[in-house]
Amino acid sequence: MDLLTKGLPGPSGARNAAPRLAIVLAALALGACGGGASTATSGPDPLASCDPADASTVAECGSVIVSFTDADGDFLNYTVDVVSLTLETANGRVVETLPRETRINFTDYVDLTELVTVATVPPATYVAGTISLNYSNAEVFVAAGDSSKEAVVTDATGAPLQQAELRIRLSNRDQLTVRRGLPSLLQLDFDLAASHLVDIVPTPATAAAEPFIVAEVTPVDEKTMRVRGPLLEVDETAGVYVVALRPFHHRDGHFGRMAVQTTDDTEFEVNGEAFFGAEGLRALAALGSGTPTVAGGTLNVADREFMAEIVLAGSSVPGSGHDAVVGNVIARDGDILKVRGATIIPHDRRAHFHDDVLVQLGPDTKVFRDGDRQSDLGIGAISVGQRVTIRGSGPDAMPAVTDASSPQILFDATAGAVRMHVTHLSGIVNTVVPGQVDISLQAIDRRRADIFDFTGTGMSAEYDAEPANYEIATGNLALADFSAGKPIAIRGFPEAFGVAPPDFTGRTVIDFSDVRSALGVGWGLDGTTAPFLRMGADGLVLDNQNSAIDVRHYIKQGTVLIDLQSLDSDTTIVPPDAGRTLFVIKTADSLRQYSDFADFVDDLTASLDGATSARSMFARGLYDADSNVFTAFKFGVYLLEP
């Protein structure tokens, strides 16, 4: 699990679709742990007997945990200020869930969700929500070939976007009910892929925004969660500690309280020392109240518990007393690492993006690896491709603002530490033998394989890793479903520098057919009145050759792009047989949501009346290339009404 990781289809040409952003609001009754400030801004609600601002009535309130997550895509950095996040009851009562404006880089959250605030709210049925974003100081970068390029987010007229307010209304079947002492769950999904059209040709690039946001009472997607904040208290007997939530890299403010459960297998790194289980909790307790912490783990909705798998505390928290850099090693020359796609976290300023950072290692640099009980692996363990968080000292002239194109920064980690995170590979199988699979490597953590310089990775030059035949040790992992030519995704760690082959040790091997895929189609500014050849409760048949289709006509399966217009048949989109689903119809001033596919199709059929056009659509789910069938767990269509 990567505590500090980053990451809809489109070609790598002039115009690419952007990534999806999800905004998750999980409402849990936390009793005495409910904390974050909340304000009722309109009339009384018949279900609400609490006033969050009145301490004498807090016991009658409920709690809402607000968290953010993101999805894979072409944005390298998407940092904006979230000004407000409100919930609204059926009779118009509005409740603010954020105690203060917060700055967020959404691309930090590809593989995880960050808990942002625990807000105390009146018990009620909430039917809508609004998020307000401030773009005046936005920092946005997109992928342009092998490098990054600054982008400006624009409105429909092409003018730079300053403010955006996104409103969502829940379906009648899936409204959020918050009761005293009982939990609720709501996830808002702000889909950047459906909300932006990116043009990388101009300088700066442009990302034309047309917000698309949906809500889920029961989220379709689940991810690792992260909880940050200063320590409040530790209960060693119960194996629990409590933090004052302080999300992202904020250095002050109080966003509520959150309890973190630990087990004997929970990994701790406290002030640069490794512990497990109860020993780690004792080390945390010894540091006392106010100690910075960050934990990664899972939220068990049934038991209402956040369970930590990894906990960092004290100086082990990036940006706590030391500067930090997060990214992937793309080259190594002796004790110098070149880190690409870097987020810089100064100890005294806000975090920002810088594409390349050079890092100096030394014999005193400590090295840790997620899930490894060895306390210090040595700097030889760090090889090309590895995703890392590095703590140390930036130069005195460490840039205070984002400038990805400025000269490379030299970062001193000779007296610091490196934490190695699980690294994600994707490629095409060449050969399979017991205990090993050799692949044609396409990407490492969504970065194209050809940007990585594997010089020095092998025992000698002739054994250096080669992307065309990248050797992966798989141990006892099942490989029966893989054969030559089949796409594959693998999670694990690159072999130590200068030790290959093998080039990589896999912990998890994933068939692309089991990887969530994305489908995206656009029909231009005017849209099309006939996007589908057939519509029914059993599925939709997409017209892959519709003359109105623009540059967006791809399925993205892992890192593989499939051109819909190159397929021999039209693609069928069907609902899953079981599991959580969400289907959406968006117009200029409304958003209609369905959990039942037949209801969604009835509305879509009635809406496409010959005068109304479909401008774009997106889907998330599983794609079967043999049958050309896309099973959609999420599916949205944007309609242009006359």
N, C-alpha and C positions, 0 to 999 in steps of 0.2 A: 504494500500500500504506500502510495506517495503522498506524504503530508503537504507537499508544497508544489504540486504539479500544475502545469498549464495544458490547452488544446481546445449546406446542402449542396449538394453537388454542383459542379460547374467546371468548365474547362479551365486550363491554366492560361487562357488567352486574355483578351482585353477586358472581358467582363465576367466576373466570378460571383457566384452566390456566396453569402456570408454565413457564419455559423449561427446555430441556434443558441439562444440564451434562455434559461429557465429561472424563474423566480419562485421559490418554494415557501409557502407559509404553512407550517405544521402546527396545529393548535393542540396543545396538551395542557391538561390541568395539573399544575405543579404545586398546588397548595401553597405552603409558606415560602416556596422557592420563587413564586411569581414576583417579578421585579420591575421590568422596564417601564418608563413613564408612558402614560397614555392619557389622551384628552378627549372627552366627548364634546363635540362642537355643534350639536343641534339638539332638538327636543328630546324628551324622555321616551324610553322604550318600555312597553308593558312587560317585557320579560326581564328587564334589567332592574335589580334592586341595589346595585353597587355604583359607587362613584369612584373611579380609579384614583382621583385626586384626594379623596377623603379616607384617611387611614382607618377610620372606624367602620367603613363598609367594605374594605378590601377582601374580607373573608367571604363575601357574597359574590366575588368576581370569578371570572375564568381567566385563562392565560393563553396567549398565542405566541408560539415560537416562529420567528421569521427567518428564513434561510435562503441563500442564493446558490444557484449552480449554473453551469454552462455546458455546451456541447461542442463537439469537434467542428472545425471549420477553418476558414482562411484568414481570420483576424489573428494577428500576433499579440495585439494589445488593444483593449477596448475599455478605457478608463473614463468614467463619468461620475458626477455627483448625484446621489439619490437624495432628493430634497424631502420627500414625503411618501408615506405608504399608508393608505387609509382603508378601512373596511366600512361598509354601509349596510344598515339594516333595512328591512322592507318598508318601514315608515320614515326612512330618510335620516336616521341618526347616524352620524359619521364619527368614527373612532380612529385616531392617529396611533400607529403602532411603533413608529420610530421616535426615539427621544431626541434625536438631533440629526442633522444632515450628515451623510456618510459617503466617503469617496471609495469607489469600487472599480477594480479591474476585473471585468467579467471573464476574461480569458484565463484567469488563474484557476478556474473551476470546471475544467473539462471532465475530470474523473472523480470529482467529489462535490459535496455540498457544504457550504459554510453556514453555521448557525449565527444569526446576526443579532437578534434581540428576543427577549422574553417580555412581552407586553401584557399588562393587566388590562382586561377588557370586560365590559358588562356582558352577562349572559344574554344571548339573543340569537336570532337567526339572521346571519349575514348573507346578503344576496348579491353584493357587488364589491368591487375594490378599485382603487385608483393609485397609480404610482406616478410620481412627478420626478423628472430627470432634468438636470442642468448641464448643458453641453458647452457652456461658455469657456470652461477650462479643460475640455475633453482632450485626452491623449489617445489617438487611434492610429494603429499601424496595421498594414495588411501584408501578406506574402506577395512578393513580386519576383518570380524566379527564385534565385538562391538567396535573396536578401529581403530586407524589410523596406517598406515605403510608408511614409506618413500619409494619412487619409483625413479628409474633412467630411463630417456627416452633414448632409444637406436635407432641406425640406423638399416638398413636391415642386417648388419653383426653381430649385437649384441654389437657393441662398443657404449659407451656413446655418445650421440648426442651433438655436440658443436654448430653447426650453421644449420639453415634450411631456404631455400628460396622457397617460394610457389608462383607459377605463375598461373594465370587464364586468359583465353580468353573468352570474351563474345560472345554469338551467334549473327549472323547477324541481327536477328530480335530485339535483346534487347541490343543494344549498348548504352553507356552513352553519351548523348549530353549535353554539358554545354554551355549556351548562356548568353550573357550579360543581366542581369536583369531578367532572367528566371530560375526557379528551375529545378533540376534533382534529381534522386534518384537511388542509387545503394547499394546493400547489398551483401557483400562477406560472405559466410558461410563455415568456416573451421570446418568440422565435425570431432570432436575428436573420436567419436564412430567408424566412418569408418576409422579413421587415426591411431588408436592404438589397440594393443592387449595386455592386461594387465595380467601379471602372478604374483599372490600374494604369491606364494610358497617360492621363494628365499628371502633372506634378504640382501640388500633392494629388494623390488619388482621391476619388470621391466615393462616398457611400450614401446613396440616396435612400432616405428612410421613409417608410410608410408602416407605422407600428402595427404589429400583429401579436395579440396577447390572448391566451386562453387560460382557463382555470380547471383544476382537478381537485375534487374532494378526496378522491383516493388516487394518489399519483401513479401513473403508468410506469415511470422509471424510478429506480432506487439506486442510490450511490453511497459510497463511503462518505461519512460526514466528518466535519472538523469543528471543534469547539476551542475558542481562544479566550483568554482573559486572566487577570490577576487572581491568585488563590485567595479564597475567603476562609475555608476551614477544611480539615481532614478528619474523617472517621475511619481510623485504621481497622477497627473491629469489623465494620460493615464493608470495608474495601471501597469507600466512596470519598471523593473530594468535591468541593463546591467552588465554582468560580463566578466572578462578576464578568459577564460577557463583555468583551471588548473586541469586536470583529476586525478582520483584515489586519492592518498594521497601525491601528489607532493607539495613541499613547495616553489618552485620557478618555473620560466619559464612562457612563454606566448604562449598559444596555440590558440589564436584568441579571438574574441568577440562574445557573444551570448546574445540576448535579451530574457528576461523571463517575460511572461504575468502572471498577477494575477487577481483573482476575489474576490468578497465579501466572498466566501467560502474557499479561500486559507488559510490553516492553517500555522501560523508562530510560531516558537520558537526562540526567540532572547535573547541571553545572559541568558538562563534559564527561561525566562518569556513567557507565551503563549498569542498569539494574533490571530485575524482573520481579513482578508480583509484589508481595508484601514489603520486600526490601526497598523497592522503588517508592512505594507509598510512604515508608518511613523517611526516606531521604527527602521526599517532597515536603512532608510535615515539618522536618527539621529546618527548612528554609523559612517557614512562617508565612503569615498573611501578607499579601501584596506581591508575592513571587509571580513573575509572568509564566504562563503555561500555554501550551497548545496540544490538543489531543486529536487523534484521528481514530475513527471507529464506526460503529453502526448504531442506528436508532431502532430499537425494538418497539414497534408501535403497540403490540399486544401487551407488553409488560411495562410500557411507558418509561423505558430506561435507555440512556445513552451508554453504550459499552465501549470503552477505550481499548484499542489494540496497541497504539503507540502514544506515549506521553513525553513531550519535551518540556523542561522546566528550567528556570533560572537563566544562566548565560547560554544554555543550549537552544533557547528560543531565538530564531533569526531576528536580528535587529535589536536584541536586548543586550546592551553593553558593547556589542560588536556590530560591525557592518556585515552584510550577508549578500550572497549572489545565488540565484536559482536558475538553472538551465541545463543544457546537455553538452557534454564534452564532445567537440567535433574534431579535435586534434590534440596530440600530446607530443611535446618535444622535451625530453628529459623530465625536469620537474616543473615545466610550464604547461598548464592546461589552457586550451582555447575553448571558452564556453559560449555557445550560441543561443540566441533567444532569451537573453538574460533579463531577469528582474533584479534590480539592485535595491536592497533594503538597508539604507543608512541607519545608524543607531540614533541619529539626531534629526532626521528629516523624513519626509514622506517617501514611500517606495516609488520607483519609476522604471521605465523600460530602457534598455540599452542593448542593441543586437548582439555585440561581441564584447567579451571581457576576457583578458588574460589573467590567469591565476598562478601565483608562485607558491609551490609546495615546498616543504622542507622535512627533515628527519623528525621534527617535533610535531608535525601536523597529525592530529588524531583522525582516524577514519572509522566510521560506523556504517553498518548496512542494515536496512530495515529487516527485522525478523531474524537477525543473526545474534547469537548470544556471545560471540567473541567481542571483547571490549574494544580492541584496537587492531584493525586488519593491516595497517601500514599503507603508505601511499602507493605502493606497487599494485594494490587492488583496483585502482581507478584507471579504467581504460576508455578507449574511444567509443562513443555512443551512450555512455553512462549518464543517467539523469542524476543531478546532484544538487544539494544545498550546501554552500560553503560559507563558513564563518571566519572572519578575519578583520583586516583593516584595508579600507579603500584609501586612495591617495588623498592628500590634503585638499586637492582640487577636485574631489569627487563632485560630479555635476549635480546641481540641486534640482534640475528639471530634466525632462526627457529630451534627449538628442541622440537618436539611434544612429545617426550618420557621423557623429563626432569620432575622433581617433579612439582606438581601443584603450580601455582602462586597464591599468595593471593593478591587480588586487593581491594583497599580501596575506597568505594563509599559512605562513611558516610557523606561526605560533597559534594557529587556529584549528579548525576541524572541518571535515567533510562528511556529510551523511549521504550515502548512496541509496537511491530509491529504485523501486521496481521499474524497469524500463520496458517499453512496449515495441515489439517488432511486427512488421507485416511484410508478406512476400508471397512468392509462388514456389511450391515444392519442386525440387529437382529430383532428389532420391530419398528413400526411407529405408533405414536398416535398424535392427533392434538397438534402442538406446540413443539413436541419433537421427536427425533430419537435416538435410542440406537444402537451402532455399536460395532463390534469387531474391535478394533483399531489396525491398522497395522503399521502406520508410522506417525510421526510428523515432518514436514519439511524434509521429506526424510530420517529421522533417524528412525530405527526400534523401535517399541513401547517398546520392552522389555529392552531397556537401560534406560528408565525413571523410577525413583523411586517416586511413587505417595504418599508416606507416608506423612501424615499431610495435604493433600489436602481437606479432608472432615471435616464436623462439629465435628465428632469424628472418631475414627479409623475404625468403621464399615461402615462409609460413604466415606472413601477414594476412589478416582477414581480407577476403575478396567479396564484394557485394554480389557478384555473379554466382558465387558458390559459398554462401555463408554457412558455416558449420555449427550446428546447435546440438549440445548434449541434452537429451531428454530423460535420461534415467528410466524410471518405470512408467512414465507418462504414456497413455494409450495413443498409439499412432495408426491403428488398424483402419481408420476412416480416411487416411491421407495417402495420396498417390501423386506421381509426377504430374505437374500442370495444375494442381489444385491450390487455390488460395489458402493461406494460413496466417493466423495471428498468434504471437507468442509473447509471454510475459516472463521476465527473469532478469538476469544480470550478465553484462559482458564479462568474459574471462579476464583475469588479471593481465595487466599490461606486460607485453613481452613473453607471454606464456602460451598463447594460442598455437595450435588448435587444441580443443574446439574453440570457436570464437565466442560462444555464448552458452550459458546454462539456463535452460528453460524451467520455470516453475509451473507454468500453465500453458497448455496448447489449445487453441480455439479454432474450430472449423468456421470459415466465414459464413456458412449457412446458419450458424448460431450467433453471429454478430449482428447487432441492430444495424440495419441499413437505412439509408435516407433516399427518398425519391423527390425530385423537384422539377416542376415544369412551369414555364411562363409563356403567356400568349400575347405579349406586347402591351402597349399602353391602351389599346382599344379592346383587347381581349378577343374571345371567340364565343359565339352562341352555341357551339356544338363541340365541347371538349371531349365528350365521351361518345363512343359508338353504341354503348348499351348501358342502361342503369337499372339495377334491380336489387332486391334485398339480399341476394346471394353474391353481389359484387358489381363493380364498374369496369368496363373495358375502355381503356384510354386510347384515343386516336393518336397514335405515335407519329403519324405523318400529317397531322393538321397543319395547313399552310400558315397559320398564325403563330405557330410555335417560335419563340425567340431563342436566345442563346442557352436558356436553361432547359435541358431535356436529358437529364442524367439520373442514374441510380448510383449512389456511392455505397459500396460494400467494402467495409474496412477502408483501405486506401485505393481500392480499385474503382475507377469510373467506368460505368457502362452507358454508352450512348443509346438512348431509347430509339433514335431514328435509324440505328444500324441493325436493330433486331429483326428477325425474320417474321415476327408476328406482333400484334398489338398487345400491350401489357394489361393483364387483369389485376385489379386491386380488390382484395377480399378482406372481410373482418376475421379475426382469429376465432377459433372454436371456444376458447376459454381465456380468462385473464382480464385485466383491467384495460379499458379502452376509452378513447375520447375522440369525438368527431365534431368538426366546427365549420360553420359558415360565417364568413365575415363580409360585411358591407361597409360603406363609408362611415356609418354612424351606429352600427350595432354588431354584436357578436352573439351568434346563437350556437349553443353547445348541446351535444347529445352523447349519452353513453350507449344508446341503442342504435345500431347501424341502420336498421330498417326505418326508424324515425328520421335519421339523417338523410337517407336517400329520398324519402317522401318529400322532405323540405327542398332538397336539391332539385328534384325533378320538377316540382311546382315552380321553383324560382327560375329555372332555365326555360323561360316561356317564349323564347325567340327574340325578346327585346333585351333581356338581361344577358350580360356576357361574363364569362369566367376570365379573370386576369392572371391568376396564378394558383398553384396548389402545391402542397407539400405532404409527405407521408413519412412516418417512422415505423419500422417493423422489420420483418424478415423477408429476404428475396430468394426465390428458388429459380436459378438461372436456367435449369433444364426445362421447367414448365412455363417460364416467364410469368410467374404469379408472385405478386407482392402482397404479403399478409400485413395489413396496417393496424398497429395498435393505436397510433395517432394519425389523424387525417384531417386536413383543413383545406378549404377552397375559398378564394377571395373573389367575390362577385361585384361587378360594376352594374348598378341599377340605372335605368334610363332617367 
